[in-house]
Amino acid sequence: MTEQQKKVPVPRPATTVLLVRPSVPGEPDSTLEVFMVVRHQAIDSFSGALVFPGGKLEDADGDARLRARCGGAQGHSDGALKIADEELKFRVAGVREAFEECGILLARRRGERAVIAAAELKGIEERWRRKLAKDEASIVDLVEAEDLELATDLMVPYAHWITPTFAPKRFDTWFFLAEAPEDQIALHDGSESVDSVWIGAQAAIDEAAAGKRTLVHATLKNLELLVEGKTVAVAIAAAGARKIVTVQPWVETRDGKRYLHIPPDAGYRNLFRELPPTAGR
């Protein structure tokens, strides 16, 4: 192994969740919106950026006891029994991160099909959200104490990105798409994230282009992909049919300019963008 290879940080497993809803409540054919948060300036990863909720995996996300408490174990379609352990822990982490970061809990009472309603969620949030965020409890503690089943079957694999090797902090991130429960209210946590918004994918892109928002590359590309899904149903169907190709961007130099590239078979348009002269050095 060369000295340069030794310095490349190992990517940490992480999950990101694109929570979507119709822009007009009760009208599923209306254009979709996605929930996004603004990262706190003091956070060392993506500080100040507009991002989807998500974060690093925790050991408890892969706890074997959770398989019996994930969607499908009680007979729901596309359930946990069909999902490999490696993928299931990323889905569990997505449910946990959505709850910690924005108060959305994709979970059911065991054996039921409906996701927990807002009225019942209020008490669960008061008892558990802060504890989970402060690592005073785990997702296993939550589901066992409240006798819940995590609705991992509602999370559709959307993308898989690995941070480029030149980055000082690297993540191996699975993105999932899920429809937010209609009566649950998403709100940023006030610590890791300082603001939040339901926004159209194209509107987020346009605001970044106008200098009103900051978007990291992976967020931008997945917003561009989300633009193609006009409604929640179309976006979820397209994600379910799409082959997930791992994206690890790399840099190429042409005519003295440096470009960040992504694989051509990953399903994205605009496969490269020009980098500032000092980026990645």
Phi, psi and omega in degrees: 000133181282165179297323180295318179296325180296333184274349180287118181292144178286132180292138180268135179299136181210162179228142175232142183238125173264098177274123183238157177205161173294143180292336175248113183306133178082358179242091185298340180273000176285160182299151184275156170238154177237144180274129180224152180237156175260121182289142179299142181298334182277351179286136186279350177244118176062037182301133178078355184275153172274118187224168170278151177301145178166178180176186183288149175292149173247157182305320184294339180298334179258014181298130184300335180293341184283338182303321180285353181241028176242152185310130180109334181296336179257017174108359178291154181289156178052042188269189187297332182294340180261358185255131179294153181306318184299317179285323184300320181293330175290322177294316178301315179300324178295318177299314181297314182295321178298321179291314182295316188276327185223006174078008175272126181242108176274086183206159180229163163291143186303132179086351180264161180260330183282139175290149181308134180280161184301322182298320179282329181295329185306312180293320179298318179298316180297325183278332194233333190299313181294320180297318179294317182296328181264011180058030176269353177205163180246170178296331176295316178302316182298306186292327180285318181293323183264358182055058183251163170240125178286133184276057180294340178290344178274353182265117183260124176305132187241320182194163178221113183238140174239129182301140179304154184293339182279349183286143180291332175233132186235146180226143173254098195246127169264133175258136177234147177251134179211143175279128179289137176304137189299324186260002175271141184256124178272134179208135181299158188278345178084357178244288176292325178239142187247355178201163179207160182202141164270126189212148173291146183301316180292324179296320178296319178296315181296320179293325176292319179296330180274001179085008181274340181227159172245125179238128172285163190301313182297321178296315179301312183296322180283335169293318178300320178293322181291332178303327183290338176267100188292324181237169179300313182297318180294317181296317180292319179296318180295320179296320180294332182268346186276138173283128181276120178248127180296132180248116170235099184301152176222165184252134172235148179248128178222130178053038177079002179247150183251136184232138175268124184248154170230160184299141182289340184263011184275355175094007181260153170268171179052075189284351178213157173218149182286138179261151171302155186305328185260357185294136175080005180255000000 
